[in-house]
Structures are given as C-alpha cells and as structure tokens.
Amino acid sequence: MDKIKIGIPRALHFYYNGRLWKNFFENLGCEVVISPPTNREIIEQGTKYAVDEMCLALKIYLGHVAYLKNKCDYILVPRIDRYDVNNQTCTNYLAIYDIVNNLFDMNILNYNINVPKKENDYVGLVEIGQSLGYTITEGIRAYNKAIYYCEQIIDKDIRINTKKLDSNKIKILIVSHPYIIYDQYFGVPIIKMLNDNNLEIIYADKFDNKQTNALANKLSKTLYWKYNREEIGAIELVKDKIDGVIFISSFPCGPDSLVNELVMRKLKLPYLNIIIDDIDSLTGIETRIESFADILHEKHKSNQ
C-alpha cells in the first residue's frame, strides 16, 4: 500500500511549525512532500494567483501551494488565529485557508489554532490523523514524539544564539519574521552579506519566546500581534549586549509597518530598516548593509 503523501508549503507558518508537522506525519507513516526553497518560478506563480494588496510573503506562500498541486494527496493549510487575546496573528494566517480553498482545486487538510477556544496543534493534528484513518492513540504518540524532537532543537538554537552575545565581533540583532530571514531567495543572501561584513548575527526569534513576549510590554502595552511581540521583546532582552539592529520585513506588511516604526522611534541603538519587495536584485540592499557595517566598524574603532 502506497504511503499517503502530505504536502507542506515552504512558506509563512512553515518556518514556525514545519518541523512539528513534518515529524508528526512521518511518525504516522505518511510521506511528507515539502515544496523546494523559494525561487523565481515560485514567486511568479504566487504573483499570478495574488492580488496587488497581498504582501510578498503571502504571494510566496501561494506560489509554494501552486508548486505542490498534483504532487501529493493532501496539502496542509492550517488556520492560525490567536494564542490568547493579546497574542493574535496577522489576518493572513487567519484567512490563508479560505484563500487557498477558493483559488485551488485540491484536497486540503485544515485545523484551527484558537487557544481561547481550546483549538491548538495537539487537538488539530490528532484529529487530522483520525481523518486519515489513524487511531487517536497513534495520533497522540506521533504528536508527543514530534513535539519532544522539536523542543530539543529549539533549546539548542536558543543556547547557540545566546552564546553569540559573548562574541568580540560587532553584534547585530536581526528583527525579522522567520519566513523572510530564513527564505533562501530573500533572507539567506542578506545573512551572507552580513557575514561578509564580519558581523555577528543574533536572531530575535531564537530566544525563549515567553520571555521576549513579556518584555515587549516595555515598548508597547497595547501591541497584540504575537510574533511581533516576541521579536521586539528580544530587543529589550539584548539591547545592552548588541551594537545595532536590522529590521527586515516584506512589503506591504501591515503589522511590521506599524510595529517597526514604533520601535525605531524609541530605539537608542543604530538601526537599519530593510523592506523587501518582489525584486530581481539585492544590489541596493547590499550597498546599504555595507554602509551600515562601515559605520558600526568605525564607531567600534573610536570606542577602543
């Protein structure tokens, strides 16, 4: 009997939950098909299905969904709403299932995350397992193994990221959503540019998110976007140990445009704000990064 093929788009919430999803379905005995790293063809496909008002990250997501069409039995498209009243997600996370369901003719696996209503990954994935013919016991076992595996990797990432704060190099905190900064087409080339300029890169998303979420209150007591809270809270956590901050977001991200502006007005560290659109070249961004790095290196020399 052939294994059930589950497709997972390599975009948006994949960079938060992808490891959990992949391990869960593999633990059940399914075959997981992950779309390839973002490339120009995927971007063009996503743009074809998108409307102008959609942010670049959502366009990319649609391109990854289009790639997976006809390559698997089901595609996982969860609807992620909120983790509590003050920890909501962008409306794209809430609307993505309906967008995909209306644009594509395919079998979709869906579950909701709305923690106040007791809807979460555990409940949703176990129920999906049942819909695929697996027992509750098999689903629970698959989830527990997956979450344990993920927690070990997260703990390791936090330790490595925290240790870099002791580096003698100039340290830069990257404030960016994982689906941008870890994307092979946009984020990874930027990271290479920073490394080429001899900068130590600290990632805002690789700290204890409960701690950074709470620290976000020092910058805004009314902010309610979960992922933005965690990222700006990281600034408060490490502000005395870093030399500068780089904000990286996709155009036209609503939450980022508001939150980053709010933080930059209060920030007392050097910062660079990079907004990525659907571009063919990162040359302009490279020039800005080189200039920013030069300023920090000169400042470092003058302080010695």
Residue pairs with C-beta under 8 A, 6 or more apart in sequence:
3 29
3 30
3 31
4 30
4 31
4 73
4 74
4 132
5 30
5 31
5 32
5 33
5 71
5 72
5 73
5 74
6 25
6 30
6 31
6 32
6 33
6 72
6 73
6 74
6 75
6 76
6 109
7 33
7 34
7 35
7 68
7 71
7 72
7 74
7 75
7 76
8 14
8 18
8 21
8 22
8 32
8 33
8 34
8 35
8 68
8 75
8 76
9 35
9 61
9 64
9 65
9 67
9 68
9 75
9 77
10 18
10 34
10 35
10 36
10 37
10 38
10 64
11 35
11 38
11 57
11 60
11 61
11 63
11 64
11 179
11 183
12 57
12 58
12 60
12 61
12 92
12 93
12 96
12 179
13 78
13 80
13 93
13 179
14 21
14 34
14 179
15 177
15 178
15 179
15 182
16 178
16 227
17 78
17 121
18 34
19 149
19 150
19 153
20 121
20 146
20 147
20 150
21 32
21 76
21 125
22 32
22 34
23 145
23 146
23 149
23 150
24 125
24 129
24 142
24 143
24 146
25 32
25 142
26 32
27 141
27 142
27 143
27 145
27 146
28 129
28 132
28 134
28 138
28 139
28 142
30 132
33 68
33 71
33 72
35 42
35 64
35 65
35 67
35 68
36 42
36 67
37 183
37 184
37 185
38 60
38 63
38 64
38 183
38 184
38 185
38 186
39 184
39 185
40 185
40 280
41 63
42 60
42 63
42 64
42 66
42 67
43 59
43 60
43 63
43 185
43 278
44 63
45 62
45 63
45 66
45 67
46 58
46 59
46 60
46 61
46 62
46 63
46 64
46 66
47 59
47 63
47 278
48 66
49 59
49 62
49 63
49 66
49 103
50 58
50 59
50 62
53 252
54 62
54 92
55 92
55 250
55 251
55 252
55 253
55 254
56 250
56 251
56 276
56 277
56 278
57 92
57 177
57 179
57 180
57 250
57 253
58 92
58 96
58 99
59 278
60 179
60 183
61 96
62 99
62 100
62 103
65 75
65 77
65 100
65 103
65 104
66 104
68 75
69 75
69 104
69 106
70 106
73 107
74 106
74 107
74 108
74 109
74 132
75 100
75 106
75 107
75 108
75 109
76 108
76 109
76 110
76 128
77 96
77 97
77 100
77 101
77 108
77 109
77 110
78 97
78 110
78 111
78 112
78 113
78 124
79 93
79 94
79 96
79 97
79 98
79 110
79 111
79 112
79 113
80 89
80 93
80 94
80 112
80 113
81 88
81 89
81 93
81 94
81 112
81 113
81 114
81 119
82 88
82 89
82 113
82 114
82 115
82 116
82 226
83 113
83 115
83 226
84 115
84 116
85 116
85 224
86 224
86 229
87 213
87 224
87 226
87 229
88 224
88 225
88 226
89 225
89 226
89 227
90 225
90 227
90 253
90 254
90 255
91 254
97 108
97 110
100 108
101 108
109 128
109 131
111 119
111 121
111 123
111 124
111 125
111 127
111 128
112 119
112 124
113 119
113 120
113 121
113 124
121 143
122 143
122 147
125 139
125 142
125 143
126 136
126 139
126 140
126 143
127 139
128 139
129 135
129 136
129 138
129 139
129 142
130 136
130 139
134 142
157 206
158 206
158 207
158 208
160 206
161 202
161 203
161 206
161 207
162 207
164 171
164 200
164 201
164 202
165 171
165 202
165 238
165 241
165 242
167 200
169 198
169 199
169 200
170 198
170 199
170 200
170 243
170 244
170 293
170 296
170 297
170 300
171 199
171 200
171 202
171 241
171 242
171 243
171 244
172 194
172 199
172 200
172 201
172 202
172 242
172 243
172 244
172 245
172 246
172 296
173 202
173 203
173 204
173 234
173 235
173 238
173 242
173 244
173 245
173 246
174 181
174 191
174 194
174 201
174 202
174 203
174 204
174 246
174 248
175 204
175 231
175 232
175 234
175 235
175 245
175 246
175 247
175 248
175 260
175 263
176 187
176 204
176 205
176 231
176 246
176 247
176 248
176 249
177 205
177 227
177 231
177 249
177 250
177 256
178 205
180 186
180 187
180 248
180 249
180 250
180 276
181 187
181 190
181 191
181 203
181 205
181 248
182 188
186 250
186 276
186 282
187 248
189 282
190 248
190 274
190 282
190 285
190 289
191 201
193 282
193 285
193 286
193 289
193 290
194 201
194 246
194 289
194 293
195 201
197 289
197 290
197 293
198 293
198 297
199 293
199 296
202 238
202 242
204 212
204 230
204 231
204 232
204 234
204 235
205 227
205 230
205 231
205 234
207 230
207 234
207 237
207 238
209 230
211 233
211 237
212 229
212 230
212 231
212 233
212 234
212 236
212 237
213 226
213 229
213 230
213 233
214 233
215 233
215 234
215 236
215 237
216 223
216 228
216 229
216 230
216 232
216 233
216 236
218 233
218 236
219 232
219 233
219 235
219 236
219 262
219 263
219 266
220 232
220 259
220 262
223 229
223 232
223 259
223 262
225 255
225 259
228 255
228 256
228 259
232 259
232 263
235 245
235 263
235 267
239 268
239 269
242 269
243 269
243 270
243 296
243 299
243 300
244 269
244 270
244 271
244 272
244 292
244 296
245 267
245 269
245 270
245 271
245 272
246 271
246 272
246 273
246 274
246 289
246 292
247 256
247 260
247 263
247 264
247 271
247 272
247 273
247 274
248 274
248 275
248 276
249 256
249 257
249 260
249 274
249 275
249 276
250 256
250 275
250 276
250 277
251 275
251 276
251 277
260 273
264 271
264 273
270 292
270 295
270 296
270 299
272 288
272 289
272 292
274 285
274 288
276 285
